[in-house]
Amino acid sequence: MKSNSIPTLTEYFSPDWVIERSRCNNYSRLVCKQFNDLIENKESSCIDSIATSLKAITSKDIQYPEPKPMTSLIIDFILTLKEKNLLPCIVFSDNRILCEQMATTIAKYFENLEIELRETKYKAQIESLKNRIETIEQLKKKSKPKKQTKPKKRTQDGNDTIELEMPEEEINDQIILSGHEQQLLDGILDEGTLTNRNGCDRELVEALLERASRENPKLVGYIRRGVAYHHAGLNNKGRVAVEALFRNRYVQVVFSTATLALGIHMPTKTVAFVRDSIYLDALQYRQSSGRAGRRGFDVQGHVVFVDIPLSKVSHLITSAIPNIRAHFPTSVTFLLRLLHLCSNAKDSQDAINRSLIALQCPLLTQSLTNQNLIDIQTRFHSLFTLDFLYRLDLIDRHGNLIGLAGLLTHLHYYEPANILLVYLMDTQYFHIVKDGVEIMTVFAYIFTYMP
């Protein structure tokens, strides 16, 4: 090495050994600068020695446990959280289907567990309750109605005799069941659900479930087991029920996409990340993991990684947050979605008002100095965007969506790749290209290119 070599870790962090993120970032910059100097000076021997040293430090030497399918893995994970008192928990995954599948897996597990307990542990109690109710029903049939009064018998001294038949009120009192007995007959056992029944408002729970049951019967069944899922494809009543019942501490586990990462008050004790994804970066990790730790309830929050490589975990924890970039309030796909909203809404005037609010009141216009300029730019951008959509045969002269506009709006989160795909399909590019490998290469470049 040259005389300007960087200090070692011991020299840099001693004597206090207080390892802060800022000091680590400064040290990493020194290492990068040193390595760039080696490349510029063409010191091949030093570079080769560094590469040889790094090859020895590899994750291949780490002994991983035998991989498990996600169905059994997620069950073991949730049961471990329950055992260690780390619930409630939000489990993040970018895959909507996987979120629903994991919720189904947990709900089915507790359903099967309840069936097994009813046939083994509680079988004698259930049969005893049924016999008791049957006996009471027979007594009610034998008892006479209140309206039919029986003449009282008198003894020799003139006093009335005591009736030997059991009054109907006493029979009704005997048929009243406790909460546990009611669960044994037709409810959900405590062992068969994750719900927190003691610390919640029962009237609020039933009202929310009743409101969401018509459009989300499957989700309501999961919620009664203490499990739910949450993503952008869930309708409003379902989302409101999941969010409110989780805040109410009734639901204990929610499988969610990034929709719960920010903007919604959903604090929890534990946050988990399941399966690796190219969209799981340092920013999303910081936003999602910030949910862990409920103020006033938890001393600390917990973050767990499930089925994610250790190298990716290390990268997420140590990486810096990317810089925030400016974002113009309107885009091509955004305007097309507004047109779709206005043309398909039941209340067209309400849809128009909402669209105008989104266009005329962006946060950029809060700047007093640039308010007029931004308003003019937004109007011109909208004008040229509408002309662009009309030239691509995506809207007609009345603003109605035509052609491949539906596909473009459905892929709105891929903009501008969705616009390019629609253009290639409209120009019949994929009819000209016959090679499947070339078509796959085009798709990969359009949809997986990360700047």
C-alpha positions as CSV (number, residue, x, y, z in Angstrom):
1,M,0.0,0.0,0.0
2,K,1.0,3.6,-0.4
3,S,1.9,5.9,2.4
4,N,-1.5,7.5,2.3
5,S,-3.3,4.3,3.3
6,I,-6.4,4.5,5.4
7,P,-6.4,3.7,9.1
8,T,-7.5,0.3,10.3
9,L,-10.8,-0.2,12.1
10,T,-9.0,-0.2,15.4
11,E,-7.2,3.0,14.7
12,Y,-10.3,4.7,13.3
13,F,-12.8,3.8,16.0
14,S,-10.6,3.6,19.1
15,P,-10.4,4.5,21.9
16,D,-14.2,5.0,22.6
17,W,-15.4,2.5,19.9
18,V,-18.7,4.4,19.5
19,I,-19.8,3.1,16.1
20,E,-22.2,5.6,14.6
21,R,-23.7,5.6,11.2
22,S,-22.1,8.8,10.2
23,R,-18.6,7.6,11.2
24,C,-19.2,4.3,9.3
25,N,-20.2,6.2,6.2
26,N,-17.1,8.4,6.4
27,Y,-14.9,5.3,6.8
28,S,-16.6,3.6,3.8
29,R,-15.9,6.7,1.7
30,L,-12.2,6.5,2.7
31,V,-12.1,2.8,1.6
32,C,-13.8,3.6,-1.8
33,K,-11.4,6.5,-2.4
34,Q,-8.4,4.2,-1.6
35,F,-9.7,1.5,-4.0
36,N,-10.3,4.0,-6.8
37,D,-6.7,5.2,-6.3
38,L,-5.5,1.7,-6.7
39,I,-7.4,1.3,-9.9
40,E,-6.2,4.6,-11.3
41,N,-2.6,3.7,-10.5
42,K,-3.0,0.3,-12.0
43,E,-1.7,-1.5,-8.9
44,S,-2.9,-5.0,-10.0
45,S,-1.0,-6.9,-7.3
46,C,-2.9,-5.0,-4.5
47,I,-6.2,-5.4,-6.3
48,D,-5.7,-9.1,-6.7
49,S,-4.7,-9.6,-3.1
50,I,-7.9,-7.7,-2.0
51,A,-10.0,-9.9,-4.3
52,T,-8.4,-13.0,-2.9
53,S,-9.1,-11.9,0.7
54,L,-12.8,-11.1,-0.2
55,K,-13.3,-14.6,-1.7
56,A,-12.5,-16.1,1.7
57,I,-15.3,-14.1,3.2
58,T,-18.4,-15.5,1.5
59,S,-21.8,-16.5,2.5
60,K,-21.3,-20.0,1.0
61,D,-19.5,-21.0,4.2
62,I,-22.6,-20.2,6.3
63,Q,-24.6,-23.3,7.1
64,Y,-28.3,-22.5,6.4
65,P,-31.1,-24.6,7.8
66,E,-33.0,-26.9,5.4
67,P,-35.4,-24.7,3.3
68,K,-39.0,-25.0,4.2
69,P,-42.1,-24.2,2.0
70,M,-43.7,-20.9,2.9
71,T,-46.9,-22.6,4.2
72,S,-45.1,-24.4,7.0
73,L,-42.6,-21.6,7.5
74,I,-45.2,-18.9,8.1
75,I,-47.1,-21.0,10.5
76,D,-44.0,-21.7,12.6
77,F,-43.1,-18.0,12.5
78,I,-46.5,-16.8,13.7
79,L,-46.6,-19.5,16.5
80,T,-43.2,-18.4,17.6
81,L,-44.3,-14.8,17.8
82,K,-47.3,-15.8,19.9
83,E,-45.2,-17.9,22.2
84,K,-42.7,-15.1,22.8
85,N,-45.4,-12.5,23.2
86,L,-44.3,-10.5,20.1
87,L,-47.8,-9.9,18.7
88,P,-49.3,-7.8,17.1
89,C,-47.3,-8.1,13.9
90,I,-47.4,-6.7,10.3
91,V,-45.9,-9.0,7.7
92,F,-44.8,-7.1,4.6
93,S,-44.6,-8.6,1.1
94,D,-44.7,-7.0,-2.3
95,N,-46.9,-9.9,-3.7
96,R,-50.6,-9.5,-3.2
97,I,-51.3,-13.2,-3.9
98,L,-48.7,-14.2,-1.4
99,C,-50.3,-12.0,1.3
100,E,-53.7,-13.6,0.8
101,Q,-52.1,-17.1,0.7
102,M,-50.3,-16.6,4.0
103,A,-53.5,-15.2,5.6
104,T,-55.4,-18.3,4.3
105,T,-52.7,-20.6,5.6
106,I,-52.8,-19.2,9.2
107,A,-56.6,-19.1,9.3
108,K,-56.9,-22.7,8.0
109,Y,-54.3,-23.8,10.6
110,F,-56.4,-22.4,13.5
111,E,-59.6,-23.8,12.0
112,N,-58.2,-27.3,11.9
113,L,-56.7,-26.9,15.4
114,E,-60.2,-26.0,16.7
115,I,-61.8,-29.0,15.0
116,E,-59.2,-31.2,16.6
117,L,-59.7,-29.8,20.0
118,R,-63.5,-30.2,19.7
119,E,-63.0,-33.9,18.9
120,T,-60.5,-34.5,21.7
121,K,-60.0,-32.1,24.6
122,Y,-63.5,-30.6,24.7
123,K,-65.5,-33.5,23.4
124,A,-66.9,-34.5,26.8
125,Q,-67.7,-30.9,27.8
126,I,-69.6,-30.3,24.5
127,E,-71.6,-33.5,24.9
128,S,-72.4,-32.6,28.5
129,L,-73.6,-29.1,27.4
130,K,-75.8,-30.6,24.7
131,N,-77.4,-33.1,27.1
132,R,-78.0,-30.3,29.6
133,I,-79.7,-28.1,27.0
134,E,-81.8,-31.0,25.8
135,T,-82.9,-31.8,29.4
136,I,-83.8,-28.1,30.0
137,E,-85.8,-28.0,26.7
138,Q,-87.8,-31.0,27.8
139,L,-88.5,-29.4,31.1
140,K,-89.8,-26.3,29.3
141,K,-92.1,-28.4,27.2
142,K,-93.5,-30.1,30.3
143,S,-93.9,-26.8,32.3
144,K,-97.3,-25.2,31.9
145,P,-97.8,-21.7,30.5
146,K,-98.1,-18.8,32.9
147,K,-101.7,-18.0,31.8
148,Q,-103.0,-21.4,32.9
149,T,-103.2,-21.2,36.6
150,K,-103.8,-24.3,38.6
151,P,-106.2,-24.1,41.6
152,K,-104.3,-24.2,44.9
153,K,-104.8,-27.1,47.2
154,R,-105.6,-26.5,50.8
155,T,-104.5,-28.5,53.8
156,Q,-106.8,-29.4,56.7
157,D,-105.7,-26.3,58.6
158,G,-106.7,-24.1,55.6
159,N,-103.2,-23.1,54.4
160,D,-102.2,-23.4,50.7
161,T,-99.9,-26.2,49.6
162,I,-96.5,-25.5,47.9
163,E,-96.4,-26.2,44.2
164,L,-93.8,-28.9,43.3
165,E,-93.4,-27.9,39.6
166,M,-90.4,-25.9,38.6
167,P,-91.3,-22.3,37.5
168,E,-90.5,-21.3,33.9
169,E,-88.2,-18.4,35.0
170,E,-86.0,-20.8,36.9
171,I,-85.8,-23.1,33.8
172,N,-84.7,-20.1,31.7
173,D,-82.1,-19.2,34.2
174,Q,-80.5,-22.7,33.9
175,I,-80.3,-22.4,30.1
176,I,-78.1,-19.3,30.3
177,L,-74.6,-20.2,29.3
178,S,-71.3,-18.7,30.2
179,G,-68.9,-17.2,27.6
180,H,-66.7,-20.3,27.5
181,E,-69.8,-22.6,27.2
182,Q,-71.2,-20.5,24.4
183,Q,-67.8,-20.8,22.5
184,L,-67.9,-24.6,23.0
185,L,-71.3,-24.8,21.3
186,D,-71.3,-22.5,18.4
187,G,-68.4,-20.0,18.8
188,I,-64.7,-19.9,18.2
189,L,-62.4,-21.3,20.9
190,D,-59.7,-19.2,22.4
191,E,-57.1,-21.7,21.2
192,G,-58.5,-21.4,17.6
193,T,-58.0,-17.7,17.1
194,L,-55.3,-15.0,17.6
195,T,-57.8,-12.3,18.4
196,N,-57.6,-10.2,21.5
197,R,-61.1,-10.4,22.8
198,N,-60.5,-8.8,26.2
199,G,-59.0,-5.5,25.2
200,C,-61.4,-4.5,22.4
201,D,-64.7,-2.8,21.9
202,R,-67.1,-5.7,20.9
203,E,-69.8,-3.4,19.5
204,L,-67.2,-1.7,17.2
205,V,-65.9,-5.1,16.1
206,E,-69.3,-6.4,15.1
207,A,-70.3,-3.2,13.4
208,L,-67.2,-3.2,11.2
209,L,-67.4,-6.9,10.4
210,E,-71.1,-6.5,9.5
211,R,-70.3,-3.6,7.2
212,A,-67.6,-5.5,5.4
213,S,-69.1,-9.0,5.3
214,R,-71.2,-8.5,2.2
215,E,-68.2,-7.7,-0.1
216,N,-65.5,-9.5,1.8
217,P,-66.9,-12.7,3.3
218,K,-63.5,-14.5,3.2
219,L,-61.7,-11.6,4.8
220,V,-64.2,-11.4,7.6
221,G,-63.8,-15.1,8.3
222,Y,-60.0,-14.5,8.6
223,I,-60.5,-11.5,10.9
224,R,-62.5,-13.6,13.3
225,R,-59.3,-15.8,13.5
226,G,-57.2,-12.7,14.3
227,V,-55.6,-12.6,10.8
228,A,-56.1,-10.2,7.9
229,Y,-54.5,-9.0,4.6
230,H,-54.2,-5.5,3.2
231,H,-53.3,-4.3,-0.2
232,A,-54.3,-1.8,-2.8
233,G,-56.7,-4.2,-4.5
234,L,-58.9,-4.5,-1.3
235,N,-62.1,-2.5,-1.4
236,N,-62.6,0.5,0.9
237,K,-64.9,-1.4,3.5
238,G,-62.4,-4.2,3.8
239,R,-59.4,-1.8,4.3
240,V,-61.3,0.3,6.9
241,A,-62.2,-2.9,8.8
242,V,-58.6,-4.2,8.8
243,E,-57.1,-0.9,9.8
244,A,-59.6,-0.1,12.6
245,L,-59.6,-3.6,14.1
246,F,-55.8,-3.7,14.1
247,R,-55.6,-0.3,15.9
248,N,-58.3,-1.7,18.2
249,R,-55.9,-4.6,19.0
250,Y,-58.5,-7.2,17.9
251,V,-56.6,-8.3,14.8
252,Q,-53.1,-9.5,15.7
253,V,-51.5,-10.3,12.3
254,V,-51.8,-8.4,9.1
255,F,-50.1,-9.5,5.8
256,S,-49.7,-6.4,3.8
257,T,-48.0,-4.9,0.8
258,A,-46.3,-1.5,1.1
259,T,-49.8,0.1,1.5
260,L,-49.2,0.1,5.3
261,A,-45.6,1.3,5.1
262,L,-46.5,5.0,5.4
263,G,-49.5,7.4,5.7
264,I,-51.7,5.2,7.9
265,H,-51.6,5.1,11.7
266,M,-50.8,1.4,12.2
267,P,-48.2,0.9,15.0
268,T,-47.3,-2.6,16.0
269,K,-44.9,-4.5,18.2
270,T,-43.2,-6.5,15.4
271,V,-42.6,-5.9,11.7
272,A,-41.6,-8.8,9.4
273,F,-40.4,-9.0,5.8
274,V,-41.1,-12.1,3.8
275,R,-39.4,-13.1,0.6
276,D,-36.8,-11.0,-1.2
277,S,-37.9,-8.5,-3.9
278,I,-36.2,-6.0,-6.1
279,Y,-38.6,-3.3,-4.7
280,L,-37.4,-4.0,-1.1
281,D,-34.8,-1.3,-0.8
282,A,-33.4,0.8,2.1
283,L,-36.1,3.4,1.8
284,Q,-39.0,0.9,2.0
285,Y,-37.2,-1.0,4.8
286,R,-36.9,2.2,6.9
287,Q,-40.5,3.2,6.2
288,S,-41.9,-0.3,7.0
289,S,-39.7,-1.0,10.0
290,G,-40.7,2.3,11.5
291,R,-44.0,0.8,12.4
292,A,-42.4,-1.4,15.0
293,G,-42.8,-0.2,18.6
294,R,-46.0,1.2,19.9
295,R,-45.6,4.4,21.9
296,G,-47.0,3.8,25.4
297,F,-47.2,0.0,25.0
298,D,-43.7,-1.3,23.9
299,V,-40.3,-0.5,25.2
300,Q,-38.8,-1.5,21.9
301,G,-39.9,-2.7,18.5
302,H,-38.8,-5.9,16.7
303,V,-37.9,-6.4,13.0
304,V,-37.7,-9.9,11.6
305,F,-36.6,-11.1,8.1
306,V,-38.2,-14.4,6.8
307,D,-36.7,-16.2,3.8
308,I,-34.4,-13.3,2.8
309,P,-30.7,-13.8,2.2
310,L,-28.3,-12.5,4.9
311,S,-26.5,-10.4,2.3
312,K,-29.7,-8.6,1.5
313,V,-30.5,-8.1,5.2
314,S,-27.0,-6.6,5.8
315,H,-27.5,-4.3,2.8
316,L,-30.9,-3.1,4.0
317,I,-29.7,-2.3,7.5
318,T,-26.5,-0.5,6.5
319,S,-27.5,1.3,3.3
320,A,-28.2,5.0,3.3
321,I,-31.6,6.3,2.4
322,P,-31.8,7.6,-1.2
323,N,-32.2,11.3,-1.8
324,I,-35.8,12.6,-2.3
325,R,-36.3,13.7,-5.9
326,A,-38.8,16.2,-7.1
327,H,-42.0,14.9,-8.7
328,F,-44.3,16.8,-11.0
329,P,-47.9,16.7,-9.8
330,T,-49.3,15.3,-13.1
331,S,-48.2,12.5,-15.5
332,V,-49.5,10.9,-18.6
333,T,-50.9,7.9,-16.8
334,F,-52.3,10.0,-14.0
335,L,-54.4,12.1,-16.4
336,L,-55.6,9.0,-18.2
337,R,-56.7,7.5,-14.9
338,L,-58.6,10.8,-14.1
339,L,-60.4,10.5,-17.4
340,H,-61.3,6.9,-16.6
341,L,-62.6,8.0,-13.2
342,C,-64.8,10.7,-14.7
343,S,-66.2,8.5,-17.5
344,N,-67.1,5.6,-15.3
345,A,-68.2,7.2,-12.0
346,K,-71.8,7.0,-10.9
347,D,-71.7,10.6,-9.7
348,S,-69.9,12.3,-12.6
349,Q,-69.9,15.8,-11.0
350,D,-68.3,14.4,-7.9
351,A,-65.6,12.7,-10.0
352,I,-64.9,15.9,-11.9
353,N,-64.6,17.9,-8.6
354,R,-62.1,15.4,-7.2
355,S,-60.1,15.5,-10.4
356,L,-60.0,19.3,-10.4
357,I,-58.8,19.2,-6.8
358,A,-56.0,16.9,-7.7
359,L,-54.9,19.1,-10.6
360,Q,-55.4,22.5,-9.1
361,C,-54.3,22.0,-5.5
362,P,-51.0,20.1,-5.6
363,L,-48.5,20.7,-2.8
364,L,-46.2,22.5,-5.2
365,T,-48.7,25.4,-5.4
366,Q,-48.3,26.1,-1.7
367,S,-45.2,28.1,-2.6
368,L,-46.3,31.7,-2.8
369,T,-43.5,32.8,-5.2
370,N,-44.0,30.1,-7.8
371,Q,-47.8,29.5,-7.4
372,N,-48.8,31.2,-10.7
373,L,-45.9,29.7,-12.6
374,I,-46.7,26.1,-11.4
375,D,-50.4,26.6,-12.2
376,I,-49.5,27.6,-15.8
377,Q,-47.1,24.8,-16.2
378,T,-49.6,22.2,-15.0
379,R,-52.3,23.5,-17.4
380,F,-49.9,23.3,-20.4
381,H,-48.7,19.9,-19.4
382,S,-52.2,18.6,-19.1
383,L,-53.1,20.1,-22.5
384,F,-50.1,18.5,-24.3
385,T,-50.7,15.2,-22.5
386,L,-54.3,15.1,-23.7
387,D,-53.1,15.8,-27.2
388,F,-50.5,13.0,-26.8
389,L,-53.1,10.5,-25.7
390,Y,-55.4,11.4,-28.6
391,R,-52.6,10.9,-31.1
392,L,-51.9,7.4,-29.6
393,D,-55.6,6.5,-30.1
394,L,-56.1,6.1,-26.3
395,I,-58.9,8.6,-25.9
396,D,-61.6,9.9,-28.3
397,R,-62.6,13.5,-28.9
398,H,-64.9,13.4,-25.8
399,G,-62.2,12.1,-23.5
400,N,-63.5,8.6,-23.3
401,L,-60.9,5.8,-23.1
402,I,-60.5,3.6,-26.2
403,G,-58.1,1.0,-27.6
404,L,-55.4,-0.2,-25.2
405,A,-56.0,2.6,-22.6
406,G,-57.3,0.1,-20.1
407,L,-54.0,-1.9,-20.2
408,L,-52.1,1.4,-19.8
409,T,-54.0,2.4,-16.7
410,H,-53.8,-1.0,-15.2
411,L,-49.9,-0.9,-15.5
412,H,-49.8,2.7,-14.1
413,Y,-47.0,1.9,-11.6
414,Y,-44.7,1.0,-14.5
415,E,-44.8,4.4,-16.1
416,P,-43.2,5.1,-18.6
417,A,-42.8,1.5,-19.5
418,N,-46.5,1.0,-19.9
419,I,-46.7,3.8,-22.5
420,L,-43.9,2.2,-24.5
421,L,-45.5,-1.2,-24.3
422,V,-48.8,0.1,-25.6
423,Y,-47.1,1.9,-28.4
424,L,-45.2,-1.3,-29.5
425,M,-48.4,-3.3,-29.4
426,D,-50.3,-0.6,-31.4
427,T,-47.6,-0.5,-34.1
428,Q,-47.7,-4.4,-34.2
429,Y,-44.0,-4.6,-33.3
430,F,-44.5,-8.1,-31.8
431,H,-46.0,-9.3,-35.1
432,I,-42.9,-8.3,-36.9
433,V,-40.4,-9.8,-34.4
434,K,-40.7,-13.6,-34.5
435,D,-37.8,-14.5,-32.2
436,G,-39.1,-15.3,-28.7
437,V,-35.8,-14.5,-27.1
438,E,-35.7,-11.1,-28.6
439,I,-39.3,-10.4,-27.5
440,M,-38.4,-11.5,-24.0
441,T,-35.3,-9.2,-24.1
442,V,-37.5,-6.3,-25.0
443,F,-39.9,-7.0,-22.1
444,A,-37.1,-7.4,-19.7
445,Y,-35.5,-4.1,-20.7
446,I,-38.8,-2.3,-20.5
447,F,-40.1,-3.6,-17.2
448,T,-37.0,-4.6,-15.2
449,Y,-34.6,-1.8,-16.0
450,M,-33.8,0.0,-12.8
451,P,-32.1,3.4,-13.2
